[in-house]
Amino acid sequence: MAKVCVITGGGSGMGLEAAKFMPKDRIILLSGRTESKLQKAVAELAALGFEAYEKTCDTSNRESVKALAAYAVSLGKVTTVINSAGLSPAMADPETIVRVNALGTVYMNEEFSKIMKKGGVIVDVASNSAYVLPKFLINKKLYALADHDEEKFVKKIVKKAKLAKGDYQRSGFAYALSKNFVVWYAKKCAFEYGPKGIRVVSLSPGLIATDMGNLEAKDGGMLIGFSAEERMGKPEELGYALATVADERNGYLAGVDVLCDGGSTNGMREFKKKK
Ligand SMILES: NC(=O)c1ccc[n+]([C@@H]2O[C@H](COP(=O)([O-])OP(=O)(O)OC[C@H]3O[C@@H](n4cnc5c(N)ncnc54)[C@H](OP(=O)(O)O)[C@@H]3O)[C@@H](O)[C@H]2O)c1
């Protein structure tokens, strides 16, 4: 049976770059909300010799995710999920950010873990923003609500985000909280799905020169100076990182966050210590 790799947010950025590093025996299913972007990305992969398909899906809608999972199964055995769909602070209000980044990850992991078998892998894309929050804002009990009271979960996270002053800062807070949640949630899923032989890992990029990263560079640009080489990451570098984390030869990599940010989180910590 053909092996299928599903990539949300696969119409652009690091999701699409990850597809290009997948083994050629894999059927690639790209997903996102914009059909035209997906069609262009599928044509790009086809020109590189991949068998690729697209299906629109809004990951913040569970029914849409279920339809994506059903379509993926119709193509073959789903072995790989890279959940790269996401919205950044400049793109949306706090509630939309939490619904897409946090609940979208919950729907993807839950629905795909139901159809995946031993040897499967789910890679959830988080962010190094997950590491910038003050400890008092991180509340694991609040995160646990995502499993049984989604509306309360969203309301409480949005309330925390509103502690910030200004629209962009509020969305920024919501983004950091949503990504901190993704790191926590992926870890939790690793231990839940591990006994079934499904591996779960999160990967946290730093500032990467994708459409999203370029849009955020004005406000997130200070991170560049903290990275070891004082530069943004390249989309293809993150594509390769995602593909290698997903590679089945990396079978012992589970229940952790892979921080792929050119050293900027540690650079910033050292800077703060010296201050
Ligand atoms: N670039 C950075 O500096 C950076 C840093 C840290 C983390 N990240 C994370 O990396 C991931 C990939 O981002 P990127 O940099 O590659 O940016 P990107 O090119 O903007 O990719 C994000 C993709 O997500 C899709 N998407 C957005 N909302 C969606 C939804 N509700 N359902 C399904 N798909 C949705 C978008 O397509 P549609 O709009 O067509 O749906 C887009 O293709 C994101 O999760 C992002 O938060 C990025």
The ligand as an SDF file (V2000), in Angstrom:
LIG
                    3D

 48 52  0  0  0  0  0  0  0  0999 V2000
    8.3260   31.9710    9.5470 N   0  0  0  0  0  0  0  0  0  0  0  0
    8.6500   32.1240   10.8190 C   0  0  0  0  0  0  0  0  0  0  0  0
    9.4600   33.0230   11.1740 O   0  0  0  0  0  0  0  0  0  0  0  0
    8.0850   31.2000   11.8510 C   0  0  0  0  0  0  0  0  0  0  0  0
    8.6750   31.2070   13.1290 C   0  0  0  0  0  0  0  0  0  0  0  0
    8.1970   30.3420   14.0980 C   0  0  0  0  0  0  0  0  0  0  0  0
    7.1590   29.4770   13.7970 C   0  0  0  0  0  0  0  0  0  0  0  0
    6.5890   29.4950   12.5510 N   0  0  0  0  0  0  0  0  0  0  0  0
    5.4930   28.5480   12.3040 C   0  0  0  0  0  0  0  0  0  0  0  0
    5.8040   27.7660   11.1770 O   0  0  0  0  0  0  0  0  0  0  0  0
    4.6010   27.3120   10.5380 C   0  0  0  0  0  0  0  0  0  0  0  0
    4.7100   27.5250    9.0470 C   0  0  0  0  0  0  0  0  0  0  0  0
    4.7770   28.9040    8.7870 O   0  0  0  0  0  0  0  0  0  0  0  0
    5.5860   29.5090    7.5350 P   0  0  0  0  0  0  0  0  0  0  0  0
    6.6290   30.3620    8.0900 O   0  0  0  0  0  0  0  0  0  0  0  0
    5.9280   28.4280    6.5920 O   0  0  0  0  0  0  0  0  0  0  0  0
    4.5050   30.5240    6.9390 O   0  0  0  0  0  0  0  0  0  0  0  0
    3.4520   30.4220    5.7620 P   0  0  0  0  0  0  0  0  0  0  0  0
    4.1350   30.3110    4.4740 O   0  0  0  0  0  0  0  0  0  0  0  0
    2.5210   31.5700    5.9860 O   0  0  0  0  0  0  0  0  0  0  0  0
    2.7050   29.0380    6.0570 O   0  0  0  0  0  0  0  0  0  0  0  0
    1.6140   28.9120    6.8770 C   0  0  0  0  0  0  0  0  0  0  0  0
    0.5690   28.1180    6.1350 C   0  0  0  0  0  0  0  0  0  0  0  0
   -0.5230   27.8350    6.9960 O   0  0  0  0  0  0  0  0  0  0  0  0
   -1.7030   27.8680    6.2380 C   0  0  0  0  0  0  0  0  0  0  0  0
   -2.8170   28.1290    7.1370 N   0  0  0  0  0  0  0  0  0  0  0  0
   -3.0580   29.2400    7.8620 C   0  0  0  0  0  0  0  0  0  0  0  0
   -4.1870   29.0930    8.5630 N   0  0  0  0  0  0  0  0  0  0  0  0
   -4.6740   27.8660    8.2780 C   0  0  0  0  0  0  0  0  0  0  0  0
   -5.8120   27.1350    8.6940 C   0  0  0  0  0  0  0  0  0  0  0  0
   -6.7170   27.6490    9.5300 N   0  0  0  0  0  0  0  0  0  0  0  0
   -5.9880   25.8790    8.2070 N   0  0  0  0  0  0  0  0  0  0  0  0
   -5.0860   25.3620    7.3480 C   0  0  0  0  0  0  0  0  0  0  0  0
   -4.0020   25.9900    6.9080 N   0  0  0  0  0  0  0  0  0  0  0  0
   -3.7990   27.2440    7.3770 C   0  0  0  0  0  0  0  0  0  0  0  0
   -1.4760   28.9760    5.2130 C   0  0  0  0  0  0  0  0  0  0  0  0
   -2.2110   28.7760    4.0190 O   0  0  0  0  0  0  0  0  0  0  0  0
   -3.6810   29.3790    3.8090 P   0  0  0  0  0  0  0  0  0  0  0  0
   -3.6190   30.8180    4.2410 O   0  0  0  0  0  0  0  0  0  0  0  0
   -3.9370   29.1780    2.3740 O   0  0  0  0  0  0  0  0  0  0  0  0
   -4.5730   28.5620    4.6690 O   0  0  0  0  0  0  0  0  0  0  0  0
    0.0180   28.8520    4.9270 C   0  0  0  0  0  0  0  0  0  0  0  0
    0.2440   28.0670    3.7760 O   0  0  0  0  0  0  0  0  0  0  0  0
    3.4700   28.0780   11.2280 C   0  0  0  0  0  0  0  0  0  0  0  0
    2.8320   27.2310   12.1460 O   0  0  0  0  0  0  0  0  0  0  0  0
    4.1820   29.1970   11.9570 C   0  0  0  0  0  0  0  0  0  0  0  0
    3.4770   29.6590   13.0780 O   0  0  0  0  0  0  0  0  0  0  0  0
    7.0270   30.3200   11.5850 C   0  0  0  0  0  0  0  0  0  0  0  0
  1  2  1  0
  2  3  2  0
  2  4  1  0
  4  5  1  0
  4 48  2  0
  5  6  2  0
  6  7  1  0
  7  8  2  0
  8  9  1  0
  8 48  1  0
  9 10  1  0
  9 46  1  0
 10 11  1  0
 11 12  1  0
 11 44  1  0
 12 13  1  0
 13 14  1  0
 14 15  2  0
 14 16  1  0
 14 17  1  0
 17 18  1  0
 18 19  2  0
 18 20  1  0
 18 21  1  0
 21 22  1  0
 22 23  1  0
 23 24  1  0
 23 42  1  0
 24 25  1  0
 25 26  1  0
 25 36  1  0
 26 27  1  0
 26 35  1  0
 27 28  2  0
 28 29  1  0
 29 30  1  0
 29 35  2  0
 30 31  1  0
 30 32  2  0
 32 33  1  0
 33 34  2  0
 34 35  1  0
 36 37  1  0
 36 42  1  0
 37 38  1  0
 38 39  2  0
 38 40  1  0
 38 41  1  0
 42 43  1  0
 44 45  1  0
 44 46  1  0
 46 47  1  0
M  CHG  2   8   1  16  -1
M  END
$$$$
